[in-house]
Amino acid sequence: MKAMLNLLPALALLIALAASGSERDEFRQGIEAFRGGHYSEALHHFQQAEAMGLRSVSLDYNLGATHYRLGSYSESARHFQRIRGDRDWGALAEYNLGLIAEQQRAPDRAREHYREAVRKARADRIQQLAAARLQALEPAPAAAVIVDPGWVVYLSAAAVFDDNPALARGDDFAPGKDSDYLLETLGTVSGYLRGDANDGVRLNAGFYSRNHNDFTEFDITGISAAIFLDDQGSTWRFERGLRVANYWLDGDRYTTEAALALRGTRALGTMNLSIRNDLSYIDASSDFEFVKGIRNQLILELFGSAAFGRWRVGYGNEFNDRDDLDSEVEFLSYSPWRHEVYGQLSQRLTDRMGVQTRLAFRHSHYRDDNREVGLDNVLTEKQRKEDRFMASILLRYALTRTFSTFAEYRYTNNDSNFDRFSYRGNQIQVGIDATF
């Protein structure tokens, strides 16, 4: 199949473009970058030409070919889908869609595209290529196949300045006085014990730590491990797994969590839909028994790519049924029901630099009324409600194919109907990460 895949870019460069001015310049630079093997640069120029208003079969074809070279098969297919009805280029588009389907381990869909390529082809060469792929996809005698996709390791370390690590309320918050510096580290490892993403058993493991300079009572360390069963259906990709995690607060055990995790992802035209649900039971040490209980997190997300960058929007729902903190006089609920909406945009500024912006709004209301005695000895009894707004911007610069540096600013504003739970804060972090 490798020889067939090499045909794709060669055919892409045979296309002529009828355009003028800056659009043509961007397209020409894209062709030159593609010829030189600089596919990320080529994609940038082709997307610029599209943003300037260029609409043509040739542009869609070259965008499809470039995304294919970058391994973005869904985006590649989207552009070839646009031109599959074209009289001159439809057969070639069908053939390339067949190649993409093979990469996505969808042989039935690949056969459909190859049959269409044979039917639409006006050139013997395309008919011959499509027929050869159809023959190659004929079922073969069963054989043992071992797939080793390799393991992925991610490591990150960042120095963080937090001007409100205690999440103090507005009246008590004194910028500078209550600030702190800390070191945040995390790492993950993921790989298949058997099979691959189409049918395999995957192991995920990770650690996280947050160590303060002054506010050490907020130091947290966590480790986690999970086993997932992955499989690719005709339209959905499914992940089903079990995860366990343990967390320590200031060196002492805080919580232990066991979760059932379910994931589903599928293409919806030019975008993708993801549905995730985690049902967790949380145990806690004797000092934190009020957080023991059940948590369910559901996330619905749409994501995709466009000329302006990669985007994702989502909705999150979190339900909690905890033990809560109950005394003879006071009661504090630790069982929030939360609703969150968010949006994220990732853009490439240069070949090495990118920027990511994110906005999120979360509303929380707690299941039972809080019962508190204030400093004035007045008993207050009402349901706790909160609205939290978060905004962040992250810059990333690739040093090599393995190492990157990043800098992030994050703003948080939490508004509660109980003054002591209202706070705002700013965080700035600078770090380095690596993917192996």
C-alpha positions in Angstrom: 0.0 0.0 0.0 2.9 2.3 0.6 3.5 2.8 -3.1 -0.1 3.8 -3.6 0.1 6.4 -0.9 3.1 8.0 -2.5 1.0 8.7 -5.6 -1.2 11.2 -3.7 1.1 14.3 -3.5 2.4 13.8 -7.0 -1.1 14.0 -8.5 -1.9 17.0 -6.3 0.9 19.0 -7.9 -0.4 18.5 -11.4 -3.3 20.9 -10.8 -3.3 24.3 -12.4 -4.7 27.3 -10.6 -6.6 30.2 -12.1 -6.3 33.0 -9.5 -4.7 36.4 -9.2 -2.8 38.6 -6.8 -2.1 37.6 -3.2 -4.3 34.5 -3.5 -2.2 33.1 -6.2 1.0 34.0 -4.3 -0.2 32.1 -1.3 -1.2 29.2 -3.4 2.2 29.2 -5.2 4.1 29.3 -1.9 2.0 26.5 -0.7 2.9 24.4 -3.7 6.6 25.2 -3.3 6.5 24.3 0.4 4.7 21.0 -0.4 7.4 20.1 -3.0 10.0 20.7 -0.3 8.3 18.5 2.2 7.4 21.4 4.5 3.7 20.3 4.9 2.9 22.5 7.9 4.1 25.6 6.0 2.2 24.4 2.9 -1.0 24.1 4.9 -0.6 27.6 6.3 -0.3 29.1 2.8 -3.2 27.1 1.4 -5.4 28.2 4.4 -4.4 31.8 3.8 -5.4 31.6 0.2 -8.8 30.2 1.3 -9.2 32.9 3.9 -8.6 35.5 1.2 -11.6 34.2 -0.7 -10.1 31.6 -3.1 -12.6 28.9 -3.8 -11.6 26.2 -6.3 -11.4 22.5 -6.9 -7.6 22.8 -7.0 -7.4 24.4 -3.6 -9.6 21.8 -2.0 -7.5 19.1 -3.6 -4.2 20.5 -2.3 -5.7 21.1 1.1 -6.8 17.5 1.1 -3.3 16.3 0.0 -1.6 18.4 2.6 -3.8 17.3 5.5 -3.2 13.7 4.4 0.6 14.2 4.6 0.2 15.7 8.1 -1.9 12.7 9.2 -5.1 14.7 9.6 -7.2 12.2 7.8 -10.6 13.6 8.8 -9.7 17.0 7.6 -8.2 15.5 4.4 -11.4 13.6 3.8 -13.5 16.8 4.3 -11.8 18.5 1.4 -11.9 15.5 -1.0 -15.6 15.1 -0.1 -16.2 18.6 -1.5 -14.9 17.7 -4.9 -16.0 14.1 -5.3 -18.9 15.3 -7.6 -16.5 17.2 -9.9 -16.5 15.8 -13.5 -12.8 16.0 -13.9 -11.5 15.3 -10.4 -14.3 13.2 -8.9 -12.7 9.8 -9.6 -9.3 10.9 -8.2 -11.1 12.3 -5.1 -12.9 8.9 -4.6 -9.6 7.1 -4.9 -7.9 9.3 -2.3 -10.9 8.9 0.0 -10.4 5.2 -0.3 -6.7 5.6 0.8 -7.9 7.6 3.8 -10.4 5.0 4.8 -7.7 2.4 4.7 -5.6 4.5 7.0 -8.6 4.8 9.3 -9.0 1.0 9.3 -12.3 1.1 7.5 -12.0 -1.4 4.7 -15.7 -1.5 3.8 -15.8 2.3 3.3 -12.5 2.1 1.3 -14.0 -0.5 -1.1 -17.0 1.8 -1.7 -14.8 4.7 -2.6 -12.6 2.5 -4.9 -15.7 1.2 -6.7 -16.9 4.8 -7.2 -13.4 5.7 -8.5 -13.6 2.9 -11.1 -17.1 4.0 -12.1 -16.2 7.7 -12.4 -12.7 7.4 -13.9 -12.1 8.8 -17.3 -8.4 7.8 -17.3 -7.2 4.2 -17.4 -4.6 4.9 -14.8 -7.1 5.8 -12.0 -9.2 2.7 -12.9 -6.2 0.5 -12.7 -5.1 1.9 -9.3 -8.6 1.6 -7.8 -9.0 -1.9 -9.1 -5.6 -2.9 -7.6 -6.7 -1.6 -4.2 -10.0 -3.5 -4.4 -8.1 -6.7 -5.1 -5.7 -6.0 -2.3 -8.6 -5.6 0.1 -10.1 -9.0 -0.6 -10.3 -11.0 2.6 -7.2 -13.1 3.3 -6.9 -16.3 5.3 -6.9 -15.6 9.1 -3.5 -15.0 10.5 -2.0 -13.8 13.8 -1.1 -10.1 13.5 0.8 -8.3 16.2 0.4 -4.5 16.1 2.9 -2.4 18.1 1.9 1.3 17.9 4.5 2.2 20.5 4.3 4.1 23.8 3.9 7.8 24.3 5.4 9.6 27.3 4.6 13.2 28.2 6.5 15.2 30.9 6.0 18.8 32.0 7.4 21.2 34.6 6.4 24.8 35.2 7.2 27.6 37.6 4.0 29.3 38.7 3.2 32.6 40.3 -0.3 32.6 42.0 -1.5 35.8 43.6 -4.3 34.1 45.5 -3.4 30.5 46.4 -5.7 30.4 49.4 -8.7 31.4 47.3 -9.3 34.2 49.7 -12.5 36.3 49.3 -12.3 39.8 47.8 -12.3 41.7 51.1 -9.5 39.6 52.5 -7.5 39.4 49.3 -4.4 41.5 49.3 -2.4 41.2 46.0 1.2 40.6 46.7 0.8 39.9 50.4 -1.0 36.6 49.9 0.8 35.5 46.7 3.1 32.5 46.3 5.4 30.8 44.0 5.1 27.1 43.3 6.4 24.3 41.1 3.9 22.2 39.1 5.0 19.0 37.5 3.1 16.2 35.7 3.7 13.2 33.6 1.8 10.6 31.7 2.5 7.4 29.8 0.2 5.6 27.4 0.4 2.6 25.2 -1.2 -0.6 24.1 -0.7 -3.8 25.9 -2.4 -5.6 23.0 -3.7 -4.5 19.6 -4.2 -0.8 18.6 -6.9 1.9 18.6 -9.1 -0.2 16.4 -9.2 -3.1 18.8 -6.9 -3.0 21.7 -6.1 -2.8 25.4 -4.5 0.4 26.5 -2.7 1.4 29.7 -2.6 5.0 30.9 -0.7 6.1 34.0 0.3 9.5 35.4 1.4 11.7 38.3 0.8 15.3 39.3 2.3 17.5 41.9 1.9 21.1 43.0 4.4 22.3 45.6 4.1 25.8 47.1 6.9 27.9 48.5 4.9 29.4 51.4 1.4 27.9 51.4 2.6 24.3 51.8 -0.7 23.3 53.3 -2.1 23.4 49.8 0.6 21.1 48.3 -1.0 18.2 46.4 0.4 15.1 44.9 -1.5 12.5 42.9 -0.9 9.3 41.0 -3.4 7.5 38.7 -3.6 4.4 36.5 -6.3 3.2 34.0 -7.0 0.3 31.7 -9.1 1.0 28.6 -10.6 -1.3 26.0 -10.6 0.6 22.6 -12.4 -0.4 19.4 -13.4 1.3 16.2 -17.0 0.7 14.9 -18.5 1.7 11.6 -19.2 5.3 12.8 -18.1 5.5 16.5 -14.8 5.0 18.2 -15.4 3.6 21.7 -13.2 3.6 24.9 -14.3 1.8 28.0 -12.1 1.7 31.1 -11.5 1.6 34.8 -9.3 4.3 36.5 -8.0 4.5 40.1 -6.2 7.5 41.6 -4.8 8.5 45.0 -4.1 12.1 46.2 -2.1 13.4 49.1 -2.6 16.9 50.6 0.5 18.4 52.4 2.0 14.9 52.6 -1.1 13.2 54.2 -3.6 11.0 52.3 -6.5 13.1 51.0 -8.7 11.0 48.7 -8.8 7.7 46.8 -10.9 7.5 43.7 -12.2 4.6 41.6 -14.0 5.5 38.3 -15.8 3.8 35.4 -14.9 5.8 32.3 -16.8 5.7 28.9 -15.9 7.5 25.8 -17.4 7.8 22.3 -16.2 9.8 19.3 -17.5 10.1 15.8 -17.3 12.4 12.7 -20.2 14.7 12.0 -19.6 16.2 8.5 -16.8 18.6 8.9 -16.6 18.3 12.7 -16.3 15.6 15.4 -18.5 14.8 18.3 -17.2 13.4 21.6 -19.2 12.1 24.5 -17.4 11.3 27.8 -18.8 10.1 31.1 -16.9 9.3 34.3 -18.7 7.7 37.3 -16.5 7.8 40.4 -16.6 6.7 44.0 -14.4 8.8 46.2 -13.1 7.7 49.6 -11.3 10.1 51.9 -9.1 10.1 55.0 -10.7 10.7 58.4 -9.9 14.4 58.3 -11.9 14.8 55.0 -14.8 12.4 55.4 -17.2 15.0 54.3 -16.0 14.7 50.7 -16.7 10.9 50.5 -19.3 9.9 48.0 -20.2 9.7 44.4 -19.4 12.0 41.5 -20.6 11.8 37.9 -19.1 13.9 35.1 -20.6 14.1 31.6 -19.0 16.1 28.8 -20.4 16.7 25.4 -17.9 18.3 22.9 -17.7 19.4 19.3 -14.3 20.0 17.7 -12.7 20.5 14.3 -10.4 22.6 12.2 -11.0 25.7 10.1 -8.9 28.3 8.3 -8.7 30.3 11.5 -7.4 27.4 13.6 -8.4 24.3 15.6 -11.5 24.8 17.8 -13.6 23.0 20.3 -16.7 23.9 22.3 -18.4 21.9 25.0 -20.8 21.4 27.8 -20.0 19.7 31.1 -22.4 18.4 33.7 -21.2 17.3 37.2 -23.4 15.7 39.8 -22.1 15.0 43.4 -23.6 13.1 46.3 -21.1 13.5 49.2 -21.4 12.9 52.9 -21.2 16.7 53.6 -20.1 18.4 56.8 -22.8 18.2 59.5 -22.7 19.3 63.1 -25.3 20.0 65.7 -25.4 23.7 64.7 -23.9 24.1 61.3 -24.2 22.2 58.0 -22.0 22.7 54.9 -22.9 21.0 51.6 -20.1 19.4 49.6 -22.5 18.1 46.9 -22.6 20.6 44.1 -24.5 20.1 40.8 -22.5 22.0 38.1 -23.1 23.1 34.6 -20.2 24.4 32.5 -19.8 25.8 28.9 -16.5 26.4 27.3 -14.8 27.3 24.1 -11.2 26.9 23.0 -9.2 28.0 19.9 -5.7 26.9 18.9 -3.9 28.9 16.2 -0.5 28.6 14.6 1.5 31.9 14.5 4.6 30.5 12.9 6.0 27.0 12.1 7.2 26.8 15.7 4.9 29.0 17.7 1.2 28.6 18.5 -1.3 30.3 20.7 -4.3 28.8 22.6 -7.2 30.8 24.1 -9.9 29.4 26.4 -13.0 30.8 28.0 -15.2 28.9 30.5 -18.3 29.7 32.6 -19.5 27.4 35.3 -22.7 27.6 37.5 -22.9 25.5 40.7 -25.7 25.0 43.1 -25.4 22.8 46.2 -28.0 20.1 47.0 -28.9 21.1 50.6 -29.1 24.4 52.3 -26.0 25.5 54.2 -26.5 26.4 57.8 -23.9 28.8 59.2 -23.4 31.0 62.3 -21.7 34.3 61.4 -19.4 36.4 63.5 -22.5 38.3 64.6 -24.0 35.1 66.0 -26.7 35.2 63.4 -27.8 31.9 61.9 -27.9 31.9 58.0 -29.6 29.1 56.2 -29.8 29.1 52.4 -28.6 27.1 49.3 -25.1 27.9 48.2 -24.9 29.1 44.6 -21.8 30.1 42.6 -20.8 31.4 39.2 -17.2 31.0 38.1 -15.6 32.6 35.0 -12.2 31.5 33.8 -10.1 32.9 30.9 -6.6 31.8 29.8 -4.1 32.3 27.0 -1.2 30.0 26.4 1.8 30.5 24.1 3.9 27.5 23.0 7.2 27.5 21.1 8.7 24.2 19.7 12.4 24.0 20.5 12.7 20.6 18.8 10.3 17.9 17.7 10.5 16.6 21.3 10.8 19.7 23.5 8.6 22.8 23.8 8.5 25.8 26.1 5.2 27.5 27.1 3.9 30.4 29.0 0.3 30.8 30.2 -1.8 33.5 31.9 -5.0 32.5 33.7 -7.7 34.6 35.3 -10.4 33.2 37.6 -13.4 35.0 39.2 -15.7 33.0 41.5 -18.9 34.8 42.7 -20.8 33.1 45.5 -23.9 34.1 47.5 -21.8 33.2 50.6 -19.1 35.9 50.7 -16.4 33.7 52.1 -16.5 31.5 49.0 -16.1 34.4 46.6 -12.6 35.0 45.2 -10.6 36.1 42.2 -7.1 35.2 41.2 -4.4 35.5 38.6 -1.8 32.8 37.7 1.2 33.1 35.4 3.3 30.1 34.6 6.4 29.4 32.4 7.5 25.9 31.7 9.0 23.2 29.5 7.5 20.0 28.3 8.5 17.0 26.2 6.8 14.2 24.3 8.7 11.0 23.6 
